[in-house]
């Protein structure tokens, strides 16, 4: 059901420092910051030959990333995103197998302009999973 790994998301306490580290220290191709108000984050994508890294930084006082950073002040891996052909079919299959879909269960539009859903980390070995329709 899942396709390729689209990205690994890392919550960061200092977006400018993280961008500089990937761009200067590691020599990666780093995109421009992009505010995602519906998700409460500012994102920066780092393009790699085989996938992407998404840097997440809180946007606004109610950002879900702020809670993660409060628990992990140095930042850390927040979620992994896998591509799926049909997000509704994937959601229904996963729910049928007992997985919990976060939020309303209806897809939202993600940072790539495509439908996304998140799956409860307790159902996936402590890892928050994002599904993105290709």
C-alpha positions as CSV (number, residue, x, y, z in Angstrom):
1,X,0.0,0.0,0.0
2,X,2.7,2.6,0.9
3,X,4.9,3.9,-1.8
4,X,8.2,5.6,-1.5
5,X,9.4,7.6,1.4
6,X,8.5,11.2,0.6
7,X,10.3,12.9,3.5
8,X,11.5,12.7,7.1
9,X,10.3,15.7,9.1
10,X,12.5,17.2,11.8
11,X,11.2,19.7,14.4
12,X,13.8,22.4,15.0
13,X,14.1,25.1,17.7
14,X,16.0,27.5,15.4
15,X,15.0,27.4,11.8
16,X,17.8,29.7,10.5
17,X,20.5,27.7,12.3
18,X,19.1,24.4,11.0
19,X,18.9,25.8,7.4
20,X,22.5,27.0,7.7
21,X,23.7,23.7,9.0
22,X,22.2,21.7,6.1
23,X,23.1,24.2,3.5
24,X,26.6,25.2,4.6
25,X,27.9,22.3,6.7
26,X,26.3,19.5,4.7
27,X,26.1,21.2,1.3
28,X,22.5,20.3,0.7
29,X,20.0,22.1,-1.6
30,X,17.7,24.0,0.7
31,X,14.4,25.5,-0.3
32,X,12.8,28.7,0.9
33,X,10.7,28.9,4.1
34,X,7.1,28.3,3.5
35,X,4.4,29.1,6.1
36,X,1.6,26.5,6.4
37,X,-1.0,28.2,8.6
38,X,-3.5,25.3,8.4
39,X,-0.9,23.1,10.1
40,X,0.7,25.7,12.4
41,X,4.2,25.4,11.0
42,X,6.8,27.0,8.8
43,X,8.5,24.4,6.7
44,X,11.8,24.2,4.7
45,X,12.4,21.3,2.4
46,X,15.9,20.0,1.8
47,X,16.2,18.1,-1.5
48,X,18.2,14.9,-1.5
49,X,18.7,12.6,-4.5
50,X,16.4,9.9,-3.1
51,X,14.0,11.8,-0.8
52,X,13.5,15.1,1.2
53,X,14.0,16.3,4.7
54,X,11.4,18.7,6.0
55,X,12.4,21.1,8.7
56,X,9.5,22.1,10.9
57,X,9.3,25.3,13.0
58,X,6.3,26.6,15.0
59,X,4.0,29.1,13.3
60,X,1.8,30.9,15.9
61,X,1.1,30.2,19.5
62,X,-1.1,27.1,18.9
63,X,1.5,25.3,16.8
64,X,1.5,21.5,17.4
65,X,5.3,21.6,16.9
66,X,5.7,23.8,19.9
67,X,4.5,21.0,22.2
68,X,7.0,18.7,20.6
69,X,9.8,21.2,21.1
70,X,8.7,21.7,24.7
71,X,9.3,18.0,25.3
72,X,12.4,17.9,23.0
73,X,14.1,21.3,23.3
74,X,16.9,20.3,21.0
75,X,14.4,19.2,18.3
76,X,14.3,15.8,16.7
77,X,12.5,13.6,14.2
78,X,8.8,14.4,14.2
79,X,7.3,12.2,11.5
80,X,7.9,10.1,8.4
81,X,5.8,10.7,5.3
82,X,5.0,7.9,2.8
83,X,3.3,8.3,-0.5
84,X,0.1,6.5,-1.3
85,X,-1.8,6.2,-4.6
86,X,-5.3,6.7,-3.1
87,X,-5.4,8.4,0.4
88,X,-9.1,7.6,1.0
89,X,-8.6,3.9,0.2
90,X,-5.4,3.8,2.4
91,X,-7.3,5.5,5.2
92,X,-10.2,3.1,5.0
93,X,-7.9,0.1,4.9
94,X,-5.8,1.3,7.9
95,X,-8.9,2.1,9.9
96,X,-10.3,-1.4,9.2
97,X,-7.1,-2.8,10.6
98,X,-7.4,-0.8,13.8
99,X,-5.1,2.2,13.0
100,X,-6.1,5.6,14.3
101,X,-6.2,8.5,11.9
102,X,-5.6,11.8,13.7
103,X,-7.9,14.8,13.5
104,X,-11.3,14.4,11.7
105,X,-10.1,11.6,9.5
106,X,-10.5,13.7,6.5
107,X,-7.4,14.7,4.4
108,X,-6.0,18.2,4.6
109,X,-3.9,19.8,1.9
110,X,-0.2,19.5,2.9
111,X,2.9,21.6,2.1
112,X,3.2,20.0,-1.4
113,X,-0.4,21.0,-2.2
114,X,-1.6,17.3,-2.0
115,X,-4.0,15.6,0.4
116,X,-2.4,14.3,3.6
117,X,-3.4,12.4,6.7
118,X,-1.6,11.5,9.9
119,X,-1.7,8.2,11.8
120,X,-1.4,7.9,15.6
121,X,2.2,7.2,16.7
122,X,1.1,4.6,19.2
123,X,-0.1,2.4,16.4
124,X,3.3,2.6,14.6
125,X,6.0,1.9,17.1
126,X,6.0,5.4,18.5
127,X,6.4,7.1,15.1
128,X,4.0,9.6,13.7
129,X,3.2,8.6,10.1
130,X,2.0,11.0,7.4
131,X,0.4,9.7,4.3
132,X,0.5,11.9,1.2
133,X,-1.4,11.1,-2.0
134,X,0.7,11.2,-5.1
